[in-house]
Amino acid sequence: MADIRTPRLLLRDWHEDDLAPMADINADPQVMRWIDDGSVRDLDHTAEDIERWEEEWDEEGFGLFAVELLASGELIGFTGLSVPEFLPEVMPAVAISWRLGSQFWGQGYASEAAQATLEFALQDRGLDRVVSISRVGDNASENVIRKLGMVLERETAHPVYGYPLHVHAIDLTEFQA
């Protein structure tokens, strides 16, 4: 995995000392309210998540980056790419996603990290299309999605939890780095 630097962030591989700060992010109900059933995740579940994310890098050649503030070296969350197997109707697809600690919201970090990840997907990994799947009502994520230039492709429902989802997409011909 290659590191990606933006003006304020480092997108990098996962380190052992990332577990505790990522677990703190996953334990925040405000952060998790839009994810799956809204349940928080403990240290063990976070460790399993990170292990799965690292395996995806090996299997797919892409995955979720740890996102670190360049100024402090602090882990603020993740951004990256994954295969959205939970939503078979959009397959085959690669989805971009992000999750940041709530103390880092509203500062443009999610947009900065997601833009760098989208460039990585379309330019470095040679993908011709990327989707983003968001829960209806998650306006902060919808704002990031719009900044990426993605357009609404369809509305659907989560196959397990039943709540409404938006699927946005962008392809290489629409992308402007």
C-alpha atoms as one frame of an Amber mdcrd trajectory, in Angstrom:
protein
   0.000   0.000   0.000   1.291   3.438  -0.899   0.809   6.375   1.435  -1.111
   9.377   0.146  -0.395  12.872   1.429  -2.834  15.724   1.179  -2.218  19.248
   2.496  -3.297  18.238   6.021  -3.592  14.457   6.071  -1.674  11.224   5.647
  -3.613   8.252   4.306  -1.600   5.191   5.282  -1.616   1.557   6.328  -2.810
   0.512   9.759  -0.424   0.456  12.739  -0.795  -1.507  15.956  -1.283   1.692
  17.964  -4.281   2.664  15.766  -6.532   0.140  17.506  -7.371   2.179  20.622
  -8.149   5.475  18.839 -10.207   3.688  16.170 -12.083   1.812  18.904 -12.833
   5.161  20.560 -14.283   6.433  17.267 -16.366   3.245  16.873 -17.616   3.565
  20.470 -19.139   7.007  19.807 -22.921   6.723  19.249 -22.873   9.978  17.291
 -20.371   8.499  14.806 -22.094   5.128  14.516 -25.696   6.308  14.195 -25.640
   6.110  10.381 -23.770   2.782  10.167 -25.488  -0.612  10.025 -27.989  -0.755
  12.911 -26.371   2.182  14.718 -24.681   0.031  17.356 -21.327   1.084  18.736
 -18.384  -1.300  18.440 -15.972  -2.364  21.162 -12.218  -2.913  21.051 -12.499
  -6.560  19.935 -14.919  -5.743  17.113 -12.668  -2.881  15.992  -9.656  -5.223
  15.954 -11.634  -7.629  13.745 -12.604  -4.737  11.460  -9.001  -3.582  11.035
  -7.872  -7.137  10.333 -10.580  -7.477   7.662  -9.615  -4.111   6.145  -5.977
  -5.185   5.925  -6.995  -8.468   4.254  -8.972  -6.531   1.655  -5.789  -4.690
   0.666  -4.115  -8.059   0.041  -7.089  -9.502  -1.849  -8.323  -6.504  -3.859
  -5.337  -4.160  -4.139  -7.313  -1.478  -2.350  -8.961  -1.008   1.015  -9.449
   1.402   3.872  -6.646   3.800   4.737  -5.964   4.962   8.278  -6.248   8.766
   8.205  -3.724  10.687  10.269  -3.386  14.424  10.866   0.000  15.493   9.503
   0.366  18.236  12.121  -0.005  15.945  15.147   0.276  12.345  13.922  -3.145
  11.683  15.475  -5.419   9.016  13.948  -8.726  10.677  13.042 -10.482   7.736
  11.338 -10.469   6.055   7.943 -11.307   6.564   4.319 -10.979   4.146   1.468
 -12.431   1.659  -0.937 -14.310  -1.593  -0.437 -16.536  -3.999  -2.312 -20.140
  -3.391  -1.134 -21.184  -7.046  -1.068 -23.977  -6.248   1.418 -25.884  -4.593
  -1.466 -25.911  -7.154  -4.312 -27.999  -4.958  -6.610 -25.058  -2.582  -7.202
 -22.498  -5.304  -7.864 -19.996  -5.417  -9.367 -18.884  -2.185  -7.712 -16.259
  -0.513  -5.596 -17.500   1.908  -2.954 -15.759   4.837  -1.313 -16.433   5.455
   2.375 -15.102   7.290   5.397 -15.527   7.445   9.148 -13.972  10.167  11.283
 -14.104  10.892  14.972 -16.820  13.458  15.723 -14.279  15.966  17.034 -12.892
  16.131  13.479 -16.205  16.826  11.737 -16.907  20.117   9.997 -13.259  20.863
   9.181 -13.127  19.502   5.628 -11.069  16.439   6.546 -13.595  13.925   5.171
 -13.771  15.753   1.829  -9.985  16.078   1.635  -9.410  12.394   2.383 -12.241
  11.228   0.115 -11.008  13.343  -2.815  -7.523  11.831  -2.482  -9.058   8.344
  -2.274 -11.194   8.929  -5.359  -8.118  10.081  -7.298  -6.304   6.940  -6.077
  -9.203   4.748  -7.257  -9.601   6.243 -10.714  -5.999   7.155 -11.527  -3.760
   4.776  -9.571  -5.952   1.648  -9.414  -7.483   2.149 -12.843 -11.091   1.784
 -11.745 -13.554   3.236 -14.215 -16.398   3.742 -11.745 -16.812   4.292  -8.000
 -20.015   4.371  -5.950 -20.881   5.775  -2.559 -23.720   4.362  -0.480 -25.247
   6.583   2.169 -28.184   6.356   4.491 -30.947   8.816   3.637 -30.776  11.650
   6.165 -26.992  11.525   6.622 -26.595  15.041   5.287 -22.917  15.374   6.232
 -22.010  12.359   4.074 -24.264  13.602   1.278 -22.333  16.899   1.303 -19.015
  15.068   0.912 -20.496  12.953  -1.887 -21.630  16.086  -3.757 -18.166  17.663
  -3.362 -16.706  14.555  -5.012 -18.891  15.191  -8.061 -20.879  11.998  -7.586
 -24.489  11.912  -8.785 -27.474  10.055  -7.415 -27.900   6.819  -9.321 -30.677
   5.147  -7.347 -32.584   4.908  -4.102 -32.926   1.524  -2.465 -33.309  -0.037
   0.967 -30.718  -1.698   3.156 -31.279  -5.453   2.659 -30.940  -6.250   6.380
 -32.096  -3.150   8.261 -34.662  -1.851   5.763 -33.828   1.856   5.992 -33.555
   3.881   2.760 -30.186   4.287   1.031 -28.869   6.539  -1.709 -26.393   5.132
  -4.203 -24.260   7.785  -5.888 -21.711   7.126  -8.615 -18.994   8.734 -10.657
 -17.085   7.306 -13.569 -13.701   8.173 -14.957 -15.167  10.306 -17.766 -16.896
  12.562 -15.187 -13.981  12.820 -12.767 -11.996  16.033 -12.477  -8.906  15.792
 -10.284
